Amino acid sequence: MSIAYDSRTQAFHLKNARVSYIFRLAGGKYPIHVYWGRRVRNITDELIERRTAWTDETFSLNEASLDYLPQECPTFAVDMREGMIHLVHENGTSALLPEYVSHEVVDGKPSLGELPGARGEGAQTLLLRLRDAVSGVVIELCYTVYEDVDVIARSARIVNGGKTPVTVEKALSACVDFDGSDMNLTTLNGAWARERHLYTRPLVPGHQGTASVRGASSVQTSPFMMLTGRDTTETAGDAFGFALCYSGNFEASVYVDQHAVARAQIGIHPFNFSWRLAPGEAFQTPEAYLAYSAGGIGGMSRQFHTLIHRHITTGKYARAARPILINNWEATYFNFDEAKLLDLARAAVRADIDLLVLDDGWFGHRDRDNSSLGDWVDDTRKLPDGLAGLSEKIHALGLKFGLWVEPEMVSPDSDLYRAHPDWCIHAPGYPRVEMRNQLVLDLSRAEVRDHVVGMITDALRRGHVDYVKWDMNRFITMWGSAALPAGRQKELGHRYILGVYDMMRRITQAFPDVLFESCAGGGGRFDLGMLCFMPQTWCSDDTDAWMRCKIQHATSLVFPPSAMGAHVSAVPNHQTGRSTPLSTRAAVAMSGTYGYELDLTKLPDEEIEAIRAFNAKVRAVQPLLLYGTYHRLRSAFEGNDAAWMSVSEDRREAVVTHVYGQAVPNTKDGLLRLTGLDPDLTYRDAQTGKTYGGDELMYYGLRLKAPWGDYMSQQWHLVAEA
């Protein structure tokens, strides 16, 4: 790993053993992109000249130059394409022409201040400083390269070094101008209960991409995009991934210009955003991660997985086994009392489950979703001995105890709202538009955050809680803060997210032994920012096994199984009405943080025994399933089946899962080719005792039985013989 500067060519070369990222200074002033891809040994003149048809002596600043050049930090000056940074000066003009001033290389990675980000162990960082001579504004571009993962971390810091205020109106985190545009763009889009579905299309002239302006990364889209060669597959070809470590409004876009150059950018969405900087003040953008693989889409995904495992998730559960839980939500919804919960707990003990989670409805007077958010006090009608008494009884049964909270919201029917009606986000004079009978607290305000942190902390302490599900069930409307002046109202979206991060940081640090899971009406805030505080995220409220084959497949483009909350639920499924075999529901949920969403007290003894067997299997292979090398084998987006596998680092163990969709009559057995194994080893299936050569499994395949019935599954646990 190294970051090198060639003074002759004025080029910077960031590389590790596998990838290179190169840019140089045009005319000694303007950083332009040269190369990103497989590692090259040296920066040659030929490599430089392929993207620049001039020398430093012949370069001049004119309409054609910066509008044509592949810039690392394009601004609204003489570049007429979409820029990365845009600001307005006190006189109302927007010109900005930052030029190179200096650079330095540091070990590790500088802090991002209030923003979360990847850690810097085993990394080096280039800090490139640019300055606009007229305004004094300084832009510091930050590039981090890692030894152990093929990811470049990028961000920008804007400093007002002038004498008058400036207003930042666009501040993206990364920009890459590619050589051409003969590529496909993939984004993850959907809706509630069908989050993160795959959408791939060829690039065309103009603007394309994905974005959210809902106040969160959202169920509709994800802060990620991927560019691939037209012939790239799961296992071969170039794949370039862009992911943002941010949980609020974002934009991930590609603009194809008149020269067929594709400009890829990612960062905070500029819509309804601005940030006023007084002289001496600075604005830090979130961190973007640029992952490259020559080994196809799967190779790119594994770079993100490695980044998350080694540099993003933190705390006790970052690389640990996760407890098998039962959540009472689909078992009882709001209709429960202590007796019902204890019945469910006793059934959980019989089923060999580790943890019971009490979901919504334990506080205030909340019998429906129309009251009490913000009043985090025990409902003694349902829990006569409060959280403390229930927790004591649950723990006495040998179970751990978990709790659902929704700290960011308030119900109009609550003591909190009646006492502080101005504490919600609202636009003066306009209706306070409710969604799910609730409003969003203004977490840009320190006094609001302090109150919420105090209430939630008290609840977790008196409940002796082992697990927390942190939910967020609506997006932001009627944007406005009673605490911000008129000229700073567009700062609310970013200030809100910084407030969320502040609360999460304080609460998770206060309870280091608690397992936290983030949630947002399902998978509405499944992003890298959340994973910096909580090692797992609820993937979707849709627990239907066949739909989860799609959701978890697409989610795995960025996120490993250890980040995906996945549970076995009742049939007919509560979201789709579909019935799938218990074995299939378990097989799909095993490729995530395993648990249950059903009423165990209503299951026959044979299903309880089956659940005990599934739980034993999960415990035996969970480290491999959560932290092994993950390979997608078949996609439910492309056909009537899905398959995936996890392989140990030494390639001596693997778990393979295959799921059919609807049964098709008169079909013969098929074959499933595996990947990632050692062709020279012999593997034994732990269940059947059959042995296979690694070469046989990868080049010929496993035999798939033609299904008898819909949504059948097969699973193999392969262990290398000594």
N, C-alpha and C positions, 0 to 999 in steps of 0.2 A: 504494500500500500504506500502511495506517495502522492504528494502534490508538488509539481515541478513548474518552474517558470523559465522560459527560454527568452533571454533578453534580446537575442537577435531577431526572432520572429514575433516577440512580444506575445507569446502564446502560453496559456496555462493548461497543464495536463494533469487531470485527476484520474488516478487509476488504482486498481487492485490487481490481483492475479488474473482476473477474468474480464473486466470491463474498463473502458476508457471514456472520459468525458473531456472534451477539448474546446476551448474558445480562445480568441486572441483579441488584441486591441486594434481597431481600425484607425489608422492615422495616429496611433499612440493614445487615442482618447476614448473610443467607443467599443465596448465589448461585443464581439460578434461570435455567434456559434459556428463551430467547425465540425465537430464529430461527437456522436454518442453511440456506442455499440460495443462490439467485441474489443478486447484489449489490443491496442497497437503498441509496439515497442517504443517508437520515437515519433516526434512531430517532424515530418519531412516537408520540404517546400512543395512537393506535389500535393500532399494532403491539404496544405494551406490554400494553394492556388485553385483547387477544385471548387472552393466556395468564394474566392475573392479574385476578381480579374484585374487587380490593381496592386501597386506597391505603396508603401507608406509615402514615398515621394510624390506619387501621382494622385493620391487620395485627396479629395476635396469635399467639403460639406455642401451638398446641393439637393435639389428636389429628388433626383434619382437615386442618390447614394443611400441614405438611411431608409428610404422607402423600399429599397431593393434588398438591403443587407439583412442577413439572419441575425437579429439582435438578441442579446441576452436580457436586456432591460429596456424594451422600447417604451418611449414616452410620447406624449402628444406635442410634437415639435415639428420636425420635418418628416416623420414617419406617419403616413396617412392610413396605415392599417390600425387594427385595434391594439392599443398599447397596454402595458402591464401596470403602469403607474400614471395617474392623472391628478393634478392638483390645481387649485385656483388661488392666485395671489390676491393680496388686499386690494389691488387696483382692478380686479375682475378678470385679468388675463390668465391664460392657462399654459403658456409656453414653458417648456422645461427641457434643458439640454445638459444632462449630467455627463461629465467627462471624468476620465480616470485621474485619481489623485495618488492612491497608494494601495498597497495590499500587504497582508501578513498571513502567515500560516501558523495555526496553533494546534496543539494536541487536544483531543477531545472535542467538545462542542459547547459553545457559549449558551448561557441560559436564555430562554425566550421570555423571561419575566413572568407575567401572569398567565401566559399561555402554556399548555402542556406540550410535550414533544418527546422525541426519542432521546434516550440517554446516549452518552458519547464514549462509552468504553470501547477501546480498540479503533478509534476514529481519528481522523485529522480534518481540520476545517480551514478553508480559505475564506478570508474576509476581504472583499474587494470594495474599496471606497470610491464613490463617484461624487462629484460636486457640480452643481449648477452655479456658474460664476456670477450670474446676475442676481439671483435670489439668495444665494448662500445655502440652499437646501442640499443636504447630503443624503445620498442613498448608499446604504451598506448592504451589498449582496453577500449572502452567507451560503457556502457550499460545503457540505460534509460528505466525506467518502469513508466507507467502512471496509475493514479487512475481511470480515466474515460474511458479508451480504452485499449483493450487487445492486445497491440502492444509493442514489445521491439524494441527500436531504437538502432542500433549498428553502430559503426565506429571505425576506428583505426588511430592513429597518430604515425608516425615513426620519431624518433629523432636521428640524428647522434651525439651520445655522445662520439665518438672516436676522434682520432687525424688525421685521413686521410679521404679523400672523399669516399663516397659509392654511388652506382647507384641503385636506386630502379627500378626493372623491372617488378614487379607484386605487386599490393597493393589492394587487395580486401577489402570489408567492413565487411563481415560477413561470418561465416562458421558454419554449424550445421551438426554433424554426427548423423544420426538416428540409432535406434536399428537394423533395418533391411531395406529391400527394397521392401517389398510387397505393393507397392503404385503406384498410377498413377501420371504422370506429365502432367500439363497443361501449355501451353504457348499461347501467343497471337501473331499471325503471319498473314501476308497478303501482300498487295501491294497498290500502289496508287489507290484510289477509292474503295478499299475493305480492309481497315486497320482493324487490331485487330479482326481477326476471331479466333475462339476457336479450339485448337488442343490438344487432350488428348490421351495419350498412356501409357501403363505399363512401369515401369522402367525395364531396362535390364542391364546386366553387361557392364561396360565401361562408356564412356562419352556421355552425352546427355544434351540438353538444348537449349538456344537461345542466340543470340548475335548480336551486330551491330559494324561494323568498318567503317561506313560511315561518321563519324564526328558528328552524331546526333543519338538520340534514334531510329529514322527512321520510315517510313511507313511499312517496312518489318517485324518489330518486336517491342516488347515493353519491357522495363526494369522491367519485372515481371515474376514470375513463381509461380506455386501452386503445392503442393504435397498433395494428399488426399488418404485416405484408399480406398481399392478396392470397398467397399460397401458404401462409402460416397455419399450422394445425395445433392441436393440443400438445404435440411432442416435438415439433420441429418448426424452425423459422423464427424470424425476429418478432418480438413482442415488447412493446413499450407501455408501461403502466404508470398512471398518475393518480396518487391518492393524497387527500388533504387531511391533516390532523386538526379537524375543526368540526364543531357540532351545530353551527348556525347556518345562516344564508351563505350559499357558495355558488360558484360558477366553474364548470369544467368545460372548456370549449376549444374548438378548432376552427380557425379561419383560413380558407384557401384563397390565395390572392391571384392577381392577374398573371403571375408567372408560375402558377401551379405549385407555389410553396405553401406548405401546411404549417401554420403557427398554432402550437398547442399551448394553452394557458390554464392555470388553475389558481383559485384563491377565493377570498371573500367576494360575494356578489356586489357589484357596485350600485345596484338598484336600492334606493332608500338608505344609502350609506354615505356618510361623510365623517370626517374627524378633524377638528380644528386644532392646529398646533401653534401655540405661542412660541416666540423665540426661545430656543433652548430645549423645547419639548420634542419627544420622539414617538413614533408609532411603529409597533412591531407587527408584522404579518404572521399568520399561522405558518406552520411548517408543512411543506409539500414533499412527498417522497416519490422519486422517479426510479422505477425498477425496470431493468432491462434483462432479457434473456434471449439467447440464440437457440434455446431449447424449447421454443413454442410457448403457448399460453400457460401450460402447466409449469414450465420453468419459471416464468414470471411470477405466478402465484406463490411458488415455494420461496421466492425471494421475499415477498411480503410476509409470508408465514414466519420465516426466520427472523425478519426484522421485529415482528410483533413478539415472538417468544423471547428474543434475546435483548431487545432494546426498548420495547413499549410497555408491556405489562410488568407490573411490579407487585411486591408484597408477598404475603404468606402463600397465596394460591396461584402465583404466577406460573409455576411449573409443577404444582402439586396435584394429587388426586382430588376430585371434587365429590362432595357427598351426594348420594342418591336421595332425591327429595320427592315429597308428595305435596302438591299445592292444592288447597281446598277450593279454589275458585270454581272450577267446572263441577266440583262435587256438590257445592252448596250455594254458590253465588252469595248474595247477601243474607240468605236464610240459614243462619246457624246460631248456635249458642255453645256454651262451654261443653255441655254434655255431648253434642254432636261432634265437636272437635276432638274430644277425648275418645269417642268411639272410632273416629277416623285414625287417631293416633295409635290405638290398640291394634287396629287392622294393619297399620303400617309396620308395627313391630312384628306381627305375624308374617308380613310379606318381606321382612328383612330390609326395610328402608331405613335410611339414616336420619332424615330430617323432615319435620312437618312445617310447612309454610302457611301462616295465616295471611290471607290476601285481604282485599278491600272489605270495609264494613265493621272494623273493630273499634272505631273511635266516634266521638260525638254522639249524634243520633242518626247514624247513616244506615238506613234500611233500603235505600235506593241511591242512585248516583246523583241526587239532587241537593245534597246538603253536606256540611261538616268539614269539607276540606279546609285545612288551616287550623282546625281545632284538634290537635293531636293529643287528646285525652281519652282515657279508656271508657268505653260504653259498658257500664256495669249492669245494664239490662241483659246483655249477652254474656258478659264476663264478670260475674259477681265478685270475683277476687282480683279483677283487673289483669293486665298483662303479666304482672309479677306472679299472681297465683296460677294462671294458666301455664306460664313458662315453667314454673316449679313442677307442676304435674306432668308436663310433657317431658321434661328432663328426667323425672323420676322413672318414667317408662323406658329410659335408655335412648331417647331420641334427642336430637338437636332441635332448636326452635328458630324459625325464621319469620320475618314480618315484611309486609308490603307497606310502602309509603309513597306519597305523591307530593313531595315537599314544595314543588314550584307552583302549585295551584291553590286557589281559594274558591269556596262556594259562596255565592251571595247570601245563602242561608247559613251563616256561620258567625260565631262571636268575633272572630278575627276581622271579617269584612265589616260587621256593624261598628267595630271600634276604629277601623282604619280603611274607610272606603277608597281613599286615595292611594292605597298601597298596590292596587292592581294597575296593569297597563291599560290605559284608556285615552281617548281623544276627547278633550273638553267639549261639552255641548252635544256630543254624538251619543247614540245608544251604546251601552256596554254590552256588546254582542257576546252572548254566551254560546259555548259549544260544550256538549255533555254537561250542561248545567254548571259550568265553572268558568272562571276567569284566570288569567295568568298574573302571578305576583310580579311586581317590578323589582327584579333581582339586581338591577343596576344600583339600587339604593342599599347602603351598608346597614341601615337600621332594619330593613326588611330581612336581609340575610341573617343578621344577628338574631332576630326573633325566631326565624325558622330553624336555624342551627340549634338554638337552645331547646326548642320544643322537640325536635327530632332526636337530639342527643338524650334528652330526658327519657323519651319513650324507649329508646334502644337500651338504656341502662336499666330501667325498671323491668324491662322484659328479658334481661339477660340474653340478648339476641345473638344468634350464631350466624345468621344470614339475613341480608336485606335485599329486597327487590325494589329498586328506585324507579318509579314509573313517571311518565309525563304524557297525559292523554289528550292534549289538544295543542294546536299551533296558535300563533299570535295574530290577532286582528286588531283593528283600531289602534294602531301604534301611537303611543304617546306616554311620556313620563311626567308626573307632577314635579319631579325634582330637577329636570333639565331645562335650561333656558331655550328660547325659541330657536336660536341659531345652532343648537347642539342636539335637537331632537333626532336627527338622523344617526346619531351615535348610539341610540338605544339598543339596536339589534346586537351590536358587538359588545356593548356593556352588559347586556343581559347574559350572554354566553360567558363572559368573564366572571359574572356573578355566580353562574352555575358552577363553573370550575372552582371558584373560591369556596363555595359551600361543600362541594364534593371533596376537595382537598382537606378541609377542616374536619369533616365528619369521618372520612376514611382513615385519616391519620389518628383520630381519637379512638378508633376501634380497629387496630391492626390485625386482630385475630378473626374478624368478621369477614365472611365471604359476601361481597357486594355484586349484584347483578343489575345492570342498567336495562331500562325498558322505556318505550315511548309508544303507548298504544299498540304494542307489538314491536316491530322492527323500525320504528320511526326515527330513531337516532342511533343507528348502527354505524359508528364511525370510529376512527382512530383516536379522536379526542376523548371519547368515553372510555376507551380501553386503557388510557393512561391512568385512570382512577379505579376502574372496575374491570376485572379480568374476563368477564363474560357479559354478553348482551342477549336478551330475549329475542330470538330470531324472528318470530312472527306469532301473532295470536292464532294463526291457522296451523293447527297441529295434525291435520290430515296427512297421513304418511306419504301418499302419492304427491300431493302438493309440496310437501317438505322436500321430496327428492329434487324438485325444481329450485325451490328457494335456497336450500342448503348448497346445491351445486353452484348456483350463481354467486352466492355469498362467499364461497370458497375461492373465488377469483382473487380476493384480497385477504380474507379472514380465515384463520385455521379453525378446525373443529373445537379447540379449547375455548374459543370465543363465542360459540353458538349455543344458546340455550335451546334444548330440544327435549320434548317430553312425549311420553305415551299417553294418549287420551282415550276417552270412551268412544264406542261406536253405537249407533251412527254418529259420525263426527259432528261436533257442535257448529262447525263453520261450513261444511260442505254437504253434510248428510250422508257421506260415503261410509261404507263399512269395509274395513280392511282387516286381515288377520292380525291377531295379537303379536305373532312372531315377526311380522313385517313392521308393525308399529315400533316394536322394540329394536329391530335391526336398524331402522332409519334413525331413531333417537340416539342409538349408541354412538353415532358419528357427531356427537355434540356433548354438552354437559347434561347428563342423563337424569330424567326424573319422570313424574307421573302427574296427570291432570284428570283425575276421575274419582269416583266414589268407591273406594276399596271395600266399604261395608256391604256393597251390593253385588260383589263378585262371588261366584261359586268357588268352592275349595280348590278345584282343579286349576282355575285361573290364578289364584293366589300362589299355588305351588309353581306354576309356570313363571310367575313374576319373580319368585325366589330364585329360580334357576337363571333367569335373565340377569338378575342383580349379581349373582355369583360370577357370571360370565363377564359382566361389565367390570367388576372389581379386578378380575384377572387380567384384563387387556386394556383397561382404561388409560394407563400411561402411553401405550402405543397408539390408541385411537385418538387421544387428544394431542399428543406431542410428536407422533411419528411423522415421517415424510408422506405427505398426502398426494395421491394421484387420482384424478378423475379418469374413468375408463369409458363410460357411456353416459350420454345426456338425455334426460327425459324431455328436453326441449327439441330433440332431433328424432326421437323415435318412441317406441312403446316399451322401453326399458331404461334402467339407470344402473350404473355400477361405479364403484370407487374402492380404493384400498389405502391402507396406511402401512408403512414399512418402517421397521426400526433402523436406526442410524447405521448399524453394522450389517443390515440387510439379511439378518438371520431369522427374522420373525415378521409376519404380516397378517393382517386381517382384511379379508376381501368380502364385499357385500354386493349382491345383485338383486334388483327388484324388477319384476315384470309389471307392466300396466294391465290392461284388460286382456284376458285370455283370448287366444285366437285358435279356432278349431283346426284340426288336421295339420299341425305343425310338428316338425321333428326337433330333436335336441339341437342346441346351438353350441358355440364355442366362445369363450371369453378370454382374450389374451391379456395377460398381466404385464406389469412393468415394474422397474425398480428393484427387482430381485437379483441375486447373484447366480448367473447361469451355471456356475460350477458346483453349486450346492444342491443337495437333495433335501426336499421339504416334506414333512409329514403333516397331514391334516389332523389336528388334535381331537377332532370329533369322530372321524371315521377311521383313522389310522392309515389311510391311503398315503402312498408316497409318490412324489413327483420330482422330476428334475427341474431346476430353476430355468434351464433352457427350454424344456418342454412347456412350462407354464407361460413363458414369455413369447415363444415363437409358434407354438401350436395352440395352447390355451386350456382352460378348464372347461369341462363339459357342463352345459346348462340344461337342466331338465325342462322339457316343454311343460308349461304350467297347466295344472288342472284347477281352475278357479282364478278369479281376478286378484291382482295385486299380491301375488305370491313372491316370496323372497328365498334366497339361499345365502349362506354365509360360511366362510372357510377361515379357520385359524391355522396358519401355516407356520411351522417351526422347523428350522434347519436341524438335520441330524448331526450328531457330533462327528 
